[in-house]
Amino acid sequence: MRWPFKLCPHIGDITAKKLIQHCGTPEAVFKASKKELESIDGIGAVIINALRHSKTLKLAEQELEFINKNNIQANYFEDEDYPFRLKHCIDGPLVLFKKGNIKWNASPVISIVGSRKLTRYGKKQCEDLVEELSVFNPIVVSGFAYGADITAHKAALKHNLQTVGCMAQGLHNTYPSGHKKYRNAVESHGGFISDFWSTDSFDPSNFLRRNRLIAGLSEATIVIESGAKGGSLSTARLAFDYNREVFAVPGRTDDSQSIGCLNLIKTKNAHLLSTPADVAYILNWSIDTKAKPIQKKLFINMKPEELEIYNCLKKEGRLTLDLIALQCKMPTSKAAYLLMNLELNGAVRPLPGKEFELA
């Protein structure tokens, strides 16, 4: 068995990986002599005694039996099915438990987090964001909690996107219990992950450990609403530390639910997210026409500013986003948003290097 470390007291993911790197395999760690283990930097008597604990392997075998009975998969951090972005996180879990059918490498991945007491404004921002980005077929990751989390999951389901719930307890339990009604739908359109074992009891302190999964799985974390303090801010900080993109939806300066987002933007820890097109632009996404073909419309009702961009491309031919914004005398973010609308209507098509031309 390759992963009984989780049941060893005082041994976390970072220490376990250090031991495996030194000894070569998990099995070799448990067979290593005391002298060899003592030669590893940072490994002392407490950890060595934990490895020698007689109950460790027995408990791991019981856990293996449990996950097999409950149709739970266990992905070791060197497995092919282990999410590749988590492999780049120093504190990524040694073992990730999964339930469902998640295809990590098939689509881009974004995490959406925010307040559990989402306002009407925040709910609309979240739903509009997922709707407008659905053409890029992203996997939507969140924490399956109240507010922004469940809103993001439901929006993903509505648009037939994969969605993944990161749990702060073993996968055989559901928190909050009121969200059990969504479990089957999520499992059939993605699934759930956790690095908590069946023997781990739920505790609010688990959320911080869970948040590193939300931040580490995706290429970008988007904060919809947040107060001055909150779990979504810890997720944003983790994503920033992992060198991932972070976005925050702005709000009124006197709104308590917007303070966290405004602070992220003010301290340059997040991009200001004014339109969903900002995400596609910063991440340099292009539409997968094989996954979601877009038919060109013969007659398109364009807004005046969309028509201006269309005529600009008709006259100049292929242009970069920056040149389009410059010639049409509008902010780049606005041009990106209008170009996305034109692209969805089949009027323009994106090219490598953030260039566009008429379709």
Kinemage of the C-alpha trace (Angstrom):
@kinemage 1
@onewidth
@group {chain A} dominant
@subgroup {mainchain}
@vectorlist {calphas} color= white
{ca met a 1} P 0.000 0.000 0.000
{ca arg a 2} L 1.361 3.402 -1.042
{ca trp a 3} L -0.518 5.826 1.157
{ca pro a 4} L -0.859 5.022 4.873
{ca phe a 5} L 0.953 8.237 5.833
{ca lys a 6} L -2.318 10.103 6.427
{ca leu a 7} L -2.939 7.911 9.440
{ca cys a 8} L 0.493 8.642 10.909
{ca pro a 9} L 0.333 11.421 13.507
{ca his a 10} L 2.698 14.366 12.918
{ca ile a 11} L 3.201 13.457 9.232
{ca gly a 12} L 1.594 15.778 6.716
{ca asp a 13} L 1.739 15.874 2.918
{ca ile a 14} L 5.007 17.819 2.711
{ca thr a 15} L 6.820 15.535 5.157
{ca ala a 16} L 5.426 12.399 3.498
{ca lys a 17} L 6.680 13.539 0.076
{ca lys a 18} L 10.104 14.305 1.571
{ca leu a 19} L 10.289 10.794 2.995
{ca ile a 20} L 9.220 9.207 -0.293
{ca gln a 21} L 11.680 11.300 -2.281
{ca his a 22} L 14.539 10.165 -0.042
{ca cys a 23} L 13.603 6.481 0.160
{ca gly a 24} L 12.226 6.065 -3.364
{ca thr a 25} L 8.809 4.531 -2.623
{ca pro a 26} L 6.226 4.623 0.193
{ca glu a 27} L 6.969 0.960 0.937
{ca ala a 28} L 10.667 1.757 1.296
{ca val a 29} L 9.882 4.451 3.871
{ca phe a 30} L 8.249 1.936 6.203
{ca lys a 31} L 11.113 -0.522 5.702
{ca ala a 32} L 13.876 2.056 6.233
{ca ser a 33} L 16.076 1.747 9.277
{ca lys a 34} L 15.987 4.251 12.087
{ca lys a 35} L 19.498 5.379 11.178
{ca glu a 36} L 18.521 6.058 7.571
{ca leu a 37} L 15.436 8.020 8.595
{ca glu a 38} L 17.431 10.085 11.080
{ca ser a 39} L 19.732 11.140 8.229
{ca ile a 40} L 16.814 12.988 6.551
{ca asp a 41} L 16.691 16.696 7.372
{ca gly a 42} L 13.812 17.512 9.709
{ca ile a 43} L 12.993 13.886 10.562
{ca gly a 44} L 13.303 13.131 14.262
{ca ala a 45} L 12.151 10.670 16.885
{ca val a 46} L 8.509 11.815 16.876
{ca ile a 47} L 8.044 11.103 13.157
{ca ile a 48} L 10.057 7.872 13.259
{ca asn a 49} L 7.918 6.573 16.117
{ca ala a 50} L 4.779 7.497 14.156
{ca leu a 51} L 6.006 5.392 11.225
{ca arg a 52} L 6.597 2.477 13.567
{ca his a 53} L 3.075 2.660 15.043
{ca ser a 54} L 1.584 -0.821 14.820
{ca lys a 55} L -1.940 0.365 13.976
{ca thr a 56} L -1.000 2.494 10.951
{ca leu a 57} L -1.065 -0.190 8.244
{ca lys a 58} L -4.131 -1.873 9.764
{ca leu a 59} L -6.090 1.391 9.700
{ca ala a 60} L -4.971 2.058 6.123
{ca glu a 61} L -6.232 -1.384 5.077
{ca gln a 62} L -9.585 -0.629 6.708
{ca glu a 63} L -9.780 2.651 4.785
{ca leu a 64} L -9.000 0.875 1.523
{ca glu a 65} L -11.807 -1.590 2.193
{ca phe a 66} L -14.176 1.294 2.972
{ca ile a 67} L -13.481 3.258 -0.220
{ca asn a 68} L -13.844 0.137 -2.360
{ca lys a 69} L -17.261 -0.564 -0.837
{ca asn a 70} L -18.392 3.022 -1.386
{ca asn a 71} L -17.164 3.424 -4.971
{ca ile a 72} L -14.547 6.011 -4.002
{ca gln a 73} L -11.324 6.287 -5.997
{ca ala a 74} L -7.968 7.049 -4.397
{ca asn a 75} L -5.432 8.862 -6.586
{ca tyr a 76} L -1.831 8.822 -5.378
{ca phe a 77} L 0.045 12.046 -6.215
{ca glu a 78} L 2.181 10.294 -8.829
{ca asp a 79} L -0.799 8.651 -10.568
{ca glu a 80} L -1.753 9.705 -14.078
{ca asp a 81} L -5.307 10.492 -12.932
{ca tyr a 82} L -4.096 12.884 -10.230
{ca pro a 83} L -4.932 16.520 -11.213
{ca phe a 84} L -1.751 17.854 -12.774
{ca arg a 85} L -2.036 21.366 -11.299
{ca leu a 86} L -2.125 19.982 -7.757
{ca lys a 87} L 1.167 18.226 -8.457
{ca his a 88} L 2.784 21.666 -8.629
{ca cys a 89} L 1.558 22.620 -5.131
{ca ile a 90} L 4.082 21.837 -2.420
{ca asp a 91} L 1.284 21.019 0.034
{ca gly a 92} L -0.880 19.153 -2.481
{ca pro a 93} L -2.366 16.016 -0.909
{ca leu a 94} L -0.422 12.789 -1.082
{ca val a 95} L -3.700 11.006 -1.780
{ca leu a 96} L -6.830 12.526 -3.282
{ca phe a 97} L -10.156 10.771 -2.870
{ca lys a 98} L -12.600 11.141 -5.747
{ca lys a 99} L -16.212 10.211 -6.403
{ca gly a 100} L -17.750 10.697 -9.830
{ca asn a 101} L -16.264 10.932 -13.305
{ca ile a 102} L -14.028 13.990 -13.521
{ca lys a 103} L -12.023 14.524 -16.723
{ca trp a 104} L -9.379 16.963 -15.534
{ca asn a 105} L -7.426 17.266 -18.763
{ca ala a 106} L -10.405 17.742 -21.086
{ca ser a 107} L -11.160 21.382 -20.249
{ca pro a 108} L -9.808 24.514 -18.579
{ca val a 109} L -10.501 24.684 -14.833
{ca ile a 110} L -11.711 27.675 -12.826
{ca ser a 111} L -12.620 27.975 -9.158
{ca ile a 112} L -15.479 30.195 -8.049
{ca val a 113} L -15.774 31.200 -4.393
{ca gly a 114} L -17.418 33.924 -2.379
{ca ser a 115} L -19.717 34.816 0.450
{ca arg a 116} L -22.098 32.268 1.924
{ca lys a 117} L -24.613 35.092 2.224
{ca leu a 118} L -24.602 36.013 -1.435
{ca thr a 119} L -26.591 39.125 -2.349
{ca arg a 120} L -28.884 39.324 -5.348
{ca tyr a 121} L -26.129 41.228 -7.151
{ca gly a 122} L -23.564 38.533 -6.316
{ca lys a 123} L -25.883 35.729 -7.422
{ca lys a 124} L -26.476 37.399 -10.788
{ca gln a 125} L -22.750 38.051 -11.252
{ca cys a 126} L -21.999 34.388 -10.572
{ca glu a 127} L -24.719 33.066 -12.866
{ca asp a 128} L -23.826 35.469 -15.675
{ca leu a 129} L -20.148 34.595 -15.341
{ca val a 130} L -20.736 30.855 -15.756
{ca glu a 131} L -23.242 31.395 -18.567
{ca glu a 132} L -20.934 33.595 -20.624
{ca leu a 133} L -17.865 31.426 -20.026
{ca ser a 134} L -19.754 28.210 -20.811
{ca val a 135} L -18.739 28.470 -24.472
{ca phe a 136} L -15.178 27.686 -23.313
{ca asn a 137} L -16.451 24.512 -21.619
{ca pro a 138} L -14.633 25.039 -18.291
{ca ile a 139} L -14.724 22.757 -15.278
{ca val a 140} L -16.226 24.781 -12.417
{ca val a 141} L -14.718 24.031 -8.999
{ca ser a 142} L -16.121 25.223 -5.682
{ca gly a 143} L -16.715 24.115 -2.100
{ca phe a 144} L -20.354 22.890 -2.253
{ca ala a 145} L -21.233 25.256 0.599
{ca tyr a 146} L -23.972 27.875 0.817
{ca gly a 147} L -23.984 31.066 -1.233
{ca ala a 148} L -21.455 31.469 -4.038
{ca asp a 149} L -20.410 27.803 -3.963
{ca ile a 150} L -23.758 26.178 -4.640
{ca thr a 151} L -24.734 28.992 -7.026
{ca ala a 152} L -21.645 28.212 -9.126
{ca his a 153} L -22.325 24.460 -9.071
{ca lys a 154} L -25.955 24.909 -10.100
{ca ala a 155} L -25.035 27.353 -12.878
{ca ala a 156} L -22.510 24.842 -14.213
{ca leu a 157} L -25.131 22.092 -14.198
{ca lys a 158} L -27.581 24.369 -15.991
{ca his a 159} L -25.096 24.847 -18.828
{ca asn a 160} L -24.047 21.182 -18.921
{ca leu a 161} L -20.531 21.841 -17.623
{ca gln a 162} L -18.429 19.611 -15.431
{ca thr a 163} L -18.460 20.807 -11.846
{ca val a 164} L -16.408 19.591 -8.883
{ca gly a 165} L -17.212 19.977 -5.201
{ca cys a 166} L -14.238 20.070 -2.818
{ca met a 167} L -15.344 18.635 0.502
{ca ala a 168} L -14.104 19.388 4.016
{ca gln a 169} L -14.877 15.859 5.232
{ca gly a 170} L -14.910 12.301 3.936
{ca leu a 171} L -16.807 11.796 0.688
{ca his a 172} L -19.397 9.554 2.313
{ca asn a 173} L -20.767 12.580 4.202
{ca thr a 174} L -22.432 15.742 2.881
{ca tyr a 175} L -22.046 19.177 4.383
{ca pro a 176} L -24.290 21.076 4.474
{ca ser a 177} L -26.815 18.244 4.668
{ca gly a 178} L -29.387 20.317 2.792
{ca his a 179} L -27.261 19.993 -0.342
{ca lys a 180} L -27.692 16.214 -0.558
{ca lys a 181} L -30.325 16.805 -3.236
{ca tyr a 182} L -27.618 18.091 -5.584
{ca arg a 183} L -25.146 15.217 -5.108
{ca asn a 184} L -26.379 12.917 -7.876
{ca ala a 185} L -26.431 15.716 -10.434
{ca val a 186} L -22.909 16.827 -9.532
{ca glu a 187} L -21.557 13.262 -9.582
{ca ser a 188} L -23.016 12.702 -13.042
{ca his a 189} L -21.503 15.967 -14.343
{ca gly a 190} L -18.136 15.852 -12.578
{ca gly a 191} L -17.960 14.787 -8.966
{ca phe a 192} L -16.460 15.383 -5.541
{ca ile a 193} L -12.937 15.304 -4.148
{ca ser a 194} L -11.440 15.367 -0.671
{ca asp a 195} L -8.238 14.430 1.113
{ca phe a 196} L -10.095 13.629 4.331
{ca trp a 197} L -10.491 9.993 5.339
{ca ser a 198} L -13.704 8.337 6.467
{ca thr a 199} L -12.417 8.408 10.047
{ca asp a 200} L -11.912 12.201 10.001
{ca ser a 201} L -14.690 13.994 11.860
{ca phe a 202} L -16.062 17.235 10.424
{ca asp a 203} L -14.829 20.458 11.986
{ca pro a 204} L -14.990 24.087 10.746
{ca ser a 205} L -11.180 24.166 10.877
{ca asn a 206} L -11.221 21.687 7.976
{ca phe a 207} L -12.228 24.449 5.573
{ca leu a 208} L -8.733 25.935 5.394
{ca arg a 209} L -7.284 22.574 4.385
{ca arg a 210} L -10.114 22.140 1.872
{ca asn a 211} L -9.487 25.610 0.405
{ca arg a 212} L -6.007 24.660 -0.775
{ca leu a 213} L -7.651 22.091 -3.054
{ca ile a 214} L -9.994 24.696 -4.533
{ca ala a 215} L -7.067 27.041 -5.184
{ca gly a 216} L -4.651 24.370 -6.400
{ca leu a 217} L -6.916 22.579 -8.856
{ca ser a 218} L -7.578 25.537 -11.136
{ca glu a 219} L -5.718 28.006 -13.290
{ca ala a 220} L -7.779 30.860 -11.862
{ca thr a 221} L -9.789 31.575 -8.710
{ca ile a 222} L -12.685 34.023 -8.959
{ca val a 223} L -14.085 35.729 -5.848
{ca ile a 224} L -17.667 36.893 -6.334
{ca glu a 225} L -18.364 38.630 -3.005
{ca ser a 226} L -16.562 38.688 0.332
{ca gly a 227} L -16.561 40.595 3.561
{ca ala a 228} L -13.385 41.904 5.149
{ca lys a 229} L -12.719 38.390 6.441
{ca gly a 230} L -13.813 35.056 5.073
{ca gly a 231} L -12.835 31.684 3.695
{ca ser a 232} L -12.928 32.891 0.098
{ca leu a 233} L -10.111 35.339 0.875
{ca ser a 234} L -7.945 32.504 2.199
{ca thr a 235} L -8.616 30.611 -1.024
{ca ala a 236} L -7.631 33.685 -3.049
{ca arg a 237} L -4.412 34.080 -1.061
{ca leu a 238} L -3.554 30.418 -1.586
{ca ala a 239} L -4.178 30.746 -5.328
{ca phe a 240} L -1.969 33.846 -5.421
{ca asp a 241} L 0.772 31.982 -3.544
{ca tyr a 242} L 0.472 29.100 -6.023
{ca asn a 243} L 1.137 31.665 -8.770
{ca arg a 244} L -2.343 31.265 -10.251
{ca glu a 245} L -4.535 34.063 -11.567
{ca val a 246} L -7.021 35.593 -9.137
{ca phe a 247} L -10.056 37.684 -10.097
{ca ala a 248} L -12.405 39.678 -7.887
{ca val a 249} L -15.798 41.149 -8.750
{ca pro a 250} L -15.966 44.756 -7.538
{ca gly a 251} L -18.935 46.231 -5.712
{ca arg a 252} L -19.984 49.436 -3.946
{ca thr a 253} L -17.361 50.860 -1.620
{ca asp a 254} L -19.920 51.093 1.203
{ca asp a 255} L -21.130 47.492 0.804
{ca ser a 256} L -19.806 45.165 3.504
{ca gln a 257} L -20.086 42.221 1.104
{ca ser a 258} L -17.667 43.881 -1.316
{ca ile a 259} L -14.881 44.924 1.068
{ca gly a 260} L -12.901 41.695 0.620
{ca cys a 261} L -13.002 41.879 -3.177
{ca leu a 262} L -12.098 45.565 -3.210
{ca asn a 263} L -9.135 44.901 -0.907
{ca leu a 264} L -7.880 42.113 -3.165
{ca ile a 265} L -8.001 44.487 -6.128
{ca lys a 266} L -6.484 47.404 -4.188
{ca thr a 267} L -3.519 45.321 -2.998
{ca lys a 268} L -3.023 43.932 -6.524
{ca asn a 269} L -3.672 40.404 -5.377
{ca ala a 270} L -6.502 40.057 -7.898
{ca his a 271} L -7.527 41.304 -11.331
{ca leu a 272} L -10.617 43.481 -11.402
{ca leu a 273} L -13.336 41.395 -13.034
{ca ser a 274} L -15.710 43.769 -14.819
{ca thr a 275} L -16.951 41.341 -17.480
{ca pro a 276} L -16.602 37.564 -18.017
{ca ala a 277} L -14.482 38.385 -21.078
{ca asp a 278} L -11.753 39.568 -18.693
{ca val a 279} L -11.224 35.950 -17.595
{ca ala a 280} L -10.950 34.647 -21.156
{ca tyr a 281} L -8.601 37.484 -22.102
{ca ile a 282} L -6.215 37.134 -19.131
{ca leu a 283} L -6.129 33.334 -19.425
{ca asn a 284} L -5.811 33.512 -23.224
{ca trp a 285} L -8.645 31.055 -23.783
{ca ser a 286} L -9.957 30.174 -27.209
{ca ile a 287} L -13.217 28.448 -28.004
{ca asp a 288} L -13.077 24.715 -28.605
{ca thr a 289} L -15.171 24.603 -31.756
{ca lys a 290} L -15.135 20.796 -31.723
{ca ala a 291} L -16.768 20.708 -28.299
{ca lys a 292} L -19.291 23.462 -28.919
{ca pro a 293} L -19.597 24.367 -32.599
{ca ile a 294} L -20.752 27.883 -33.289
{ca gln a 295} L -22.728 28.428 -36.428
{ca lys a 296} L -22.306 31.667 -38.249
{ca lys a 297} L -25.518 33.628 -38.465
{ca leu a 298} L -26.423 35.186 -41.783
{ca phe a 299} L -28.061 38.173 -40.153
{ca ile a 300} L -26.763 39.486 -36.854
{ca asn a 301} L -28.345 42.272 -34.879
{ca met a 302} L -25.278 44.139 -33.720
{ca lys a 303} L -25.039 46.868 -31.161
{ca pro a 304} L -23.422 50.077 -32.473
{ca glu a 305} L -20.097 49.328 -30.751
{ca glu a 306} L -20.117 45.736 -32.053
{ca leu a 307} L -20.762 47.042 -35.552
{ca glu a 308} L -17.835 49.448 -35.135
{ca ile a 309} L -15.512 46.528 -34.343
{ca tyr a 310} L -16.967 44.480 -37.198
{ca asn a 311} L -16.377 47.298 -39.705
{ca cys a 312} L -12.875 47.832 -38.350
{ca leu a 313} L -11.984 44.194 -38.985
{ca lys a 314} L -13.690 44.309 -42.372
{ca lys a 315} L -11.478 47.239 -43.342
{ca glu a 316} L -8.186 46.208 -41.735
{ca gly a 317} L -8.422 42.415 -41.828
{ca arg a 318} L -6.579 40.591 -39.029
{ca leu a 319} L -5.928 42.687 -35.906
{ca thr a 320} L -4.826 42.105 -32.309
{ca leu a 321} L -7.168 42.870 -29.424
{ca asp a 322} L -5.071 45.878 -28.401
{ca leu a 323} L -5.158 47.378 -31.908
{ca ile a 324} L -8.905 46.838 -32.159
{ca ala a 325} L -9.420 48.667 -28.857
{ca leu a 326} L -7.096 51.456 -29.981
{ca gln a 327} L -8.726 51.992 -33.370
{ca cys a 328} L -12.236 51.812 -31.942
{ca lys a 329} L -11.265 54.104 -29.041
{ca met a 330} L -12.537 51.866 -26.237
{ca pro a 331} L -11.005 50.073 -23.212
{ca thr a 332} L -9.394 46.719 -23.955
{ca ser a 333} L -11.690 44.911 -21.525
{ca lys a 334} L -14.742 46.285 -23.295
{ca ala a 335} L -13.376 45.342 -26.715
{ca ala a 336} L -12.700 41.815 -25.417
{ca tyr a 337} L -16.270 41.522 -24.185
{ca leu a 338} L -17.736 42.776 -27.490
{ca leu a 339} L -15.459 40.458 -29.470
{ca met a 340} L -16.642 37.515 -27.416
{ca asn a 341} L -20.267 38.395 -28.263
{ca leu a 342} L -19.378 38.670 -31.947
{ca glu a 343} L -17.532 35.355 -31.728
{ca leu a 344} L -20.527 33.646 -30.117
{ca asn a 345} L -22.694 34.960 -32.944
{ca gly a 346} L -20.272 33.590 -35.516
{ca ala a 347} L -19.254 37.008 -36.842
{ca val a 348} L -15.553 36.890 -35.900
{ca arg a 349} L -13.078 34.180 -35.014
{ca pro a 350} L -10.062 34.241 -32.674
{ca leu a 351} L -6.570 33.470 -33.908
{ca pro a 352} L -3.278 32.661 -32.167
{ca gly a 353} L -1.555 35.622 -30.559
{ca lys a 354} L -4.850 37.239 -29.463
{ca glu a 355} L -5.670 38.285 -33.033
{ca phe a 356} L -9.136 38.365 -34.566
{ca glu a 357} L -10.603 38.355 -38.053
{ca leu a 358} L -14.050 38.156 -39.618
{ca ala a 359} L -15.459 34.642 -39.748
